[in-house]
Amino acid sequence: MNREPTYLGSVSAVAGSSLTVELAPQVSSGLLIIGGKTHRVGQVGSFVRIPQGYNNLYGLIAETSESSSVDEIRDTHETDRRWIKIELVGETIGDEFERGISQYPSINDEAHLVVERDLRKIYGGADSGQIVVGTLSSSDSIKVSIDLDKLVTRHSAVLGSTGSGKSTSVSSLLRSIVTDEHGAPSYPAARIVLIDIHGEYSAALGDIASVFSVIPKDGETKLHIPYWCVSSENLIDFLCGPISEGNKSLIFDRIVEQKIAFIQKNAVPGIDVGRVSADTPIPFNLKQIWHDLMVYDNANWDDKEKTIPSYTDEGDAETLSPPKFKPPGAASNPPHKGNGGAMKKQLDLMRSRLLDNQFSFFMSPGEWQPDADLKVKKDLPELIESWLGHAKPITILDLSGMPSTRLDLLLGSVLDIIFESALWGRNYKEGMKNRPVLLVLEEAHRYLSAGAVGLAKGMVQKIAKEGRKFGVGAMLVSQRPSEIDETILSQCGTLFALRINNATDRSRVKSAMSEGISGIVDSLPVLRTGEAVIAGEAARLPMRCRFKLPREGHFPDSKDPVVAASWSKAVGEEDYSALVSAWRNQDPSAAPK
């Protein structure tokens, strides 16, 4: 009987979506030569085709095995039978490939090797809405594309151990989204916000991104996160530490008073002052509130009604100079004793936060800082426009100069601003419903662990559950998937799994992927740098893919120090004054004066 040259063997067992194929004797060498090309047989993760008349079923090889016997007389080892286990993933009806199957194979149905013409049917071309991210690992001529709509709206995760090429792959993926293979813009109206924890990505994406940095370099913009955009509850916890509910309510009242005064002084249209709360994103002067609280907490009074403070020095809110008061008089004589500094610890901490240079992007937000007359040069519309409304498709928020102890609050505030903009702007053309945004969250395990309780995690949970309705998508990037909250990871519809060495991390990734592709997932420890298993809603099929390498000069700034070369040099005279000056100024580019 003449068979096609791609013939591998016949189906010997079927169990649900799994089936076993017994390999024919003619493929015992493990090689088939078809059209002048050599193909290896039985490679885990490669495809097998099972003809069903007009249709073809396709499956992935998950496992190979054999039975053998020993000839004791001749002292030889002979292989009797060889099998491959296959997980069915889809079918072609004519030339159209679809995931899922409409029928099952029967015992003794033929199984065939998949060649390039079959792969082209499976993976198709870069149709509208598809973006080419790399090539198939098993065939460099087959381009791999993913569905942009599902990538953004159904969320995703890029996971891989240190050194697996994660940062390079992320920058390659983002560049593939916004430019074509020639570098021309393919989605000029894209909105991608990349949270860069280590300051790696401006080197890779600076030509197609606007970069906002806590400590800006040439060509970058100073990042400001106005304190008055932050949840008042979290703001007070940050400023004052532990504080009684009564004193917290007192601060909230002062905040609301200032916000109402801002509306009235600036004639802000369309706001009902009766509905203003401490969390309404309206500017207020935090330094003035500190000064007023210092008077409230420390003043002695010239009158019994406590309306006239007994000053020796009124202090200055703008310079954070505290007011000073005359000591209380004897018996019932003025000055009359006030609260006696009951909030001293909290107000001292608030002042130190306001003075701390490392928090200047937050506590003194430049043109978004209200002056003594509650006037601002820029308001919330200009802030959102600067992040989401500029001409470039990517926004990089470089948080590498941000204090790590406060990452949760400040990152959570950024996410809160963007999500609330999407929620309340869903009926406007500037809103994310009409022009979606993709949030790329680096080092996700640092603030999304199972035990974490904070604003950032709460906002990511909200985006994962509700973001799709308002045009907000998330892409998590992490080297420790086992430390990410399982509920959040399960919301990621597409996974890009690069090389993962840790068994616990591999187990978490395997549980998040489909049961039917365990053979591919088991290859995670042996993936090459820049190679990933892609599975989920944005991928036509689970696949091993090699990401496109960026051009020279477009790699992330994430290289390890060259230890051997640097240690082999002679040590000359060193001056540590610049280092100390940078430390004291909380600015790595600062020089001693």
Long-range contacts (C-beta under 8 A, 24 or more apart in sequence): 3-110, 4-112, 5-32, 5-34, 6-32, 6-34, 6-49, 6-112, 6-113, 6-114, 6-115, 7-110, 7-111, 7-112, 7-113, 8-41, 8-48, 8-84, 8-111, 8-112, 8-113, 9-84, 9-110, 9-111, 10-107, 10-108, 10-109, 10-110, 10-111, 11-50, 11-105, 11-106, 11-107, 11-108, 11-109, 11-110, 11-111, 12-83, 12-107, 12-108, 13-107, 14-104, 14-105, 14-106, 14-107, 17-87, 17-88, 17-101, 17-516, 18-62, 18-85, 18-86, 18-87, 18-88, 18-516, 19-59, 19-85, 19-86, 19-88, 19-105, 20-83, 20-84, 20-85, 20-86, 21-48, 21-83, 21-84, 21-86, 21-111, 22-81, 22-82, 22-83, 23-81, 23-82, 23-83, 23-84, 28-79, 28-82, 32-113, 34-113, 34-115, 35-115, 39-113, 39-115, 41-113, 42-82, 42-84, 43-138, 44-519, 44-520, 44-522, 44-523, 45-138, 45-519, 45-520, 45-523, 45-544, 46-114, 46-138, 47-114, 47-118, 47-119, 47-122, 48-84, 48-86, 48-111, 48-112, 48-113, 48-114, 49-111, 49-112, 49-113, 49-114, 49-118, 50-105, 50-109, 50-110, 50-111, 50-112, 51-109, 51-110, 51-112, 52-91, 52-103, 52-105, 52-109, 54-93, 54-94, 55-91, 55-92, 55-93, 55-102, 55-103, 56-91, 56-92, 56-118, 57-88, 57-90, 57-91, 57-101, 57-103, 57-105, 58-88, 58-89, 58-90, 58-91, 58-92, 58-97, 58-114, 58-118, 58-122, 58-541, 59-86, 59-87, 59-88, 59-89, 60-86, 60-87, 60-89, 60-516, 60-517, 60-519, 60-520, 60-541, 60-542, 61-85, 61-86, 61-519, 62-86, 62-87, 62-516, 62-517, 62-518, 62-519, 62-520, 63-519, 85-519, 86-111, 87-516, 87-517, 87-518, 87-519, 88-516, 89-516, 89-517, 89-541, 89-542, 90-122, 90-541, 92-121, 92-122, 95-121, 97-121, 97-122, 97-124, 97-540, 99-540, 99-541, 116-141, 116-142, 122-540, 122-541, 123-540, 123-541, 123-543, 124-540, 131-176, 131-177, 131-186, 132-176, 132-181, 132-548, 133-172, 133-173, 133-176, 133-534, 133-545, 133-547, 133-548, 134-172, 134-176, 134-545, 134-546, 134-547, 134-548, 135-545, 135-546, 135-548, 136-543, 136-544, 136-545, 136-546, 137-531, 137-543, 137-544, 137-545, 137-546, 138-544, 140-546, 144-534, 144-543, 144-545, 145-540, 146-494, 146-534, 146-538, 146-539, 147-537, 147-538, 147-539, 148-177, 148-187, 148-538, 150-493, 150-494, 150-537, 150-538, 151-438, 151-473, 151-475, 151-494, 151-538, 152-436, 152-438, 152-473, 153-436, 153-468, 153-471, 153-473, 154-468, 154-473, 154-492, 154-493, 154-494, 154-536, 154-537, 154-538, 155-464, 155-467, 155-468, 155-473, 155-474, 155-475, 155-476, 155-491, 155-492, 155-493, 155-494, 156-473, 156-474, 156-475, 156-476, 156-492, 156-493, 156-494, 156-495, 156-496, 156-536, 156-538, 157-444, 157-475, 157-476, 157-477, 157-478, 157-481, 157-484, 157-489, 157-492, 157-494, 157-495, 157-496, 157-512, 158-475, 158-476, 158-477, 158-478, 158-496, 158-498, 158-532, 159-477, 159-478, 159-479, 159-481, 159-495, 159-496, 159-497, 159-498, 159-500, 159-505, 159-509, 160-479, 160-497, 160-498, 160-499, 160-500, 160-532, 161-479, 161-498, 161-499, 161-500, 161-501, 161-502, 161-505, 162-479, 163-499, 163-529, 164-479, 164-498, 164-499, 164-500, 164-527, 164-529, 165-498, 165-499, 165-529, 165-530, 165-531, 165-547, 166-477, 166-479, 166-498, 167-200, 167-201, 167-204, 167-556, 167-558, 168-204, 168-530, 168-547, 168-549, 168-550, 168-555, 168-556, 168-558, 169-496, 169-498, 169-530, 169-532, 169-547, 170-201, 170-440, 170-442, 170-477, 170-556, 171-201, 171-204, 171-205, 171-550, 171-554, 171-555, 171-556, 172-530, 172-547, 172-548, 172-549, 172-550, 173-496, 173-547, 174-205, 174-394, 174-440, 175-204, 175-205, 175-208, 175-550, 175-554, 176-548, 177-393, 177-438, 178-208, 178-393, 178-394, 179-208, 181-548, 185-393, 187-393, 188-393, 189-393, 189-435, 190-393, 190-394, 190-438, 191-388, 191-393, 191-395, 191-432, 191-435, 191-436, 191-437, 191-438, 192-393, 192-394, 192-395, 192-437, 192-438, 192-440, 193-387, 193-388, 193-394, 193-395, 193-397, 193-418, 193-437, 193-438, 193-439, 193-440, 194-394, 194-395, 194-396, 194-397, 194-440, 194-442, 195-397, 195-399, 195-411, 195-414, 195-439, 195-440, 195-441, 195-442, 196-396, 196-397, 196-398, 196-399, 196-400, 196-442, 197-399, 197-400, 197-407, 197-442, 197-443, 197-446, 198-400, 198-442, 198-443, 198-558, 199-398, 199-400, 199-401, 199-557, 200-442, 200-556, 200-557, 200-558, 201-396, 201-398, 201-556, 201-557, 202-396, 202-398, 202-557, 203-554, 203-555, 203-556, 203-557, 204-550, 204-554, 204-555, 204-556, 204-557, 205-394, 205-396, 205-554, 206-396, 207-554, 208-392, 208-393, 208-394, 209-392, 209-393, 209-394, 209-395, 209-396, 210-390, 210-392, 210-394, 210-395, 210-396, 211-396, 211-398, 212-386, 212-387, 212-395, 212-396, 212-397, 212-398, 213-398, 213-400, 213-401, 214-361, 214-398, 214-399, 214-400, 214-401, 214-402, 215-400, 215-401, 215-587, 215-588, 215-589, 217-589, 220-398, 221-386, 222-361, 222-366, 223-361, 223-397, 223-398, 223-399, 224-361, 224-362, 224-365, 224-366, 224-367, 224-368, 224-383, 225-361, 225-362, 225-365, 225-410, 225-413, 225-414, 225-417, 226-283, 226-362, 226-365, 226-368, 226-369, 226-380, 226-383, 227-286, 227-362, 227-363, 227-365, 228-281, 228-282, 228-283, 228-284, 228-286, 228-368, 228-370, 229-281, 229-380, 229-383, 229-413, 229-416, 229-417, 230-409, 230-413, 230-416, 231-279, 231-413, 231-416, 231-455, 232-278, 232-279, 233-279, 234-409, 234-412, 234-413, 234-455, 238-353, 238-406, 238-409, 239-286, 239-346, 239-349, 239-350, 239-353, 240-346, 240-347, 240-349, 240-350, 241-345, 241-346, 241-349, 243-343, 243-346, 247-342, 247-343, 247-346, 250-293, 250-296, 251-289, 251-293, 252-278, 254-289, 254-292, 254-293, 255-284, 255-289, 258-284, 258-285, 258-288, 258-289, 258-374, 259-283, 259-284, 261-374, 262-370, 262-374, 265-373, 265-374, 265-375, 266-374, 266-375, 281-380, 281-417, 281-420, 283-368, 283-370, 283-374, 283-376, 283-379, 284-370, 284-374, 285-317, 285-370, 285-371, 285-372, 285-374, 286-354, 286-363, 287-317, 287-318, 287-320, 287-354, 288-317, 288-372, 290-317, 290-320, 290-347, 290-350, 290-351, 290-354, 291-315, 291-316, 291-317, 291-320, 291-322, 291-323, 293-343, 293-347, 293-350, 294-322, 294-323, 294-347, 295-323, 296-338, 296-339, 297-338, 297-339, 297-341, 297-342, 297-343, 297-344, 297-347, 298-322, 298-323, 298-325, 298-338, 298-339, 298-340, 298-341, 298-344, 299-323, 299-325, 299-338, 299-339, 300-325, 300-326, 300-327, 300-328, 300-335, 300-336, 300-337, 300-338, 301-334, 301-335, 301-336, 301-338, 302-334, 302-335, 302-336, 303-334, 303-336, 304-336, 306-336, 306-338, 310-334, 310-335, 317-372, 318-372, 320-351, 320-354, 320-355, 322-351, 357-585, 357-586, 357-587, 358-401, 358-403, 358-586, 359-403, 359-406, 361-402, 362-410, 383-417, 384-417, 384-421, 387-418, 388-418, 388-421, 388-437, 389-430, 401-586, 401-587, 401-588, 407-446, 407-447, 407-456, 408-447, 408-452, 408-454, 408-455, 408-456, 408-457, 409-454, 409-455, 409-456, 411-447, 411-455, 411-456, 412-447, 412-454, 412-455, 412-456, 412-457, 412-458, 412-459, 413-455, 415-439, 415-456, 415-459, 415-460, 415-463, 416-455, 416-459, 418-472, 419-459, 419-462, 419-463, 419-467, 419-470, 419-472, 422-467, 422-470, 422-471, 422-472, 423-470, 426-470, 426-471, 431-470, 431-471, 432-470, 432-471, 432-472, 433-470, 433-471, 434-471, 435-471, 436-471, 436-472, 436-473, 437-471, 437-472, 437-473, 438-473, 438-474, 438-475, 439-463, 439-472, 439-473, 439-474, 439-475, 440-475, 440-477, 441-474, 441-475, 441-476, 441-477, 442-477, 443-477, 443-478, 444-476, 444-477, 444-478, 444-484, 445-478, 445-479, 445-480, 445-481, 445-483, 445-484, 448-476, 448-483, 448-484, 448-485, 448-488, 449-483, 449-484, 449-485, 450-483, 450-485, 450-486, 452-485, 457-485, 457-488, 460-488, 461-485, 461-487, 461-488, 464-488, 464-491, 464-492, 465-491, 480-505, 481-505, 481-508, 481-509, 481-512, 482-507, 482-508, 484-508, 492-536, 493-536, 493-537, 493-538, 494-534, 494-535, 494-536, 494-537, 494-538, 494-539, 495-533, 495-534, 495-535, 495-536, 496-532, 496-533, 496-534, 497-521, 497-524, 497-532, 497-533, 497-534, 497-535, 498-524, 498-527, 498-530, 498-531, 498-532, 499-524, 499-525, 499-526, 499-527, 499-528, 499-529, 499-531, 500-524, 500-525, 501-525, 513-542, 514-542, 517-542, 520-544
